[in-house]
């Protein structure tokens, strides 16, 4: 039973990810990929929101034949 703590002290710690923990040439590729995959959902949601905004503005402009945005009518 006393052998287990000794073996645990002598062993080197294992890294969960050899790329990010080990450094080397692939470390920058790992970081770049992590940033890209983190930003991808935000960019997709932003693209969808921009598309709907653009479609809404296009429909608003198409309603007025002169190409100007319609003006608000005064309330009686």
N, C-alpha and C positions, 0 to 999 in steps of 0.2 A: 504494500500500500504506500510505503514511503518512496517508492521508485517513481510513481506517477508525477509528483511535483518536481522531482529532479529532471525528468524527461521533458516536462513542460518548460522548464527554465532553459534547457539546453537547445531546444528547437528554435528555429528562426520563425518569426511571425509570417504567416501566409497572407499575401495581399489578395483581396477579393477580386480585383480587376488588374491584370498584369499590364494593361495599357495605361490606365490613369495613375496607378500607384507606382509603376516601375519607371516612369519617365521615358526617356529615349526619343526616337524619331517620331513615334506614333502619338505622343502625348498631345501635340498641337492639333493633330487630326481629330483626336477624341474631343478636345475642347471645342473645336469648330463645329463638329457634328452635334454636340450637346447644345450649343447656342442656336444652331439652325433648327433642331427639332423642338426646342423650347419656343422659338419665335413663330414656327409654322402655324399653330392653331390661332394665334393672335392675328397673323396676316390673313389667314383664311376668313376669320370672322370679320375683320376690317374690310376685306374685299367684298364680302356679301353685303355688309352694311352700306358700303359705297355704291354698289350696284343698285340697291333699292333706292337710295337717295337720288342717284342719277336718273333712274327710271321715273321717279316722282317728279323731279324737276323737268324732265323732258315732256311728260304728260301735261304739266302746268304750262309750259311754253307752247305746246301744240294747240292748246285750247284757244289761244289768242292768235288771230290770223296775222297780225302785224309782227309777230315774233317777240313782242314785249310781254313782260309778265302782267297779268291782269291786275288792275288797281282795285282796291277795296271800295265798295259803294257805301256812301254815307247812309246811316240808319235814320229813318224818319222819326 
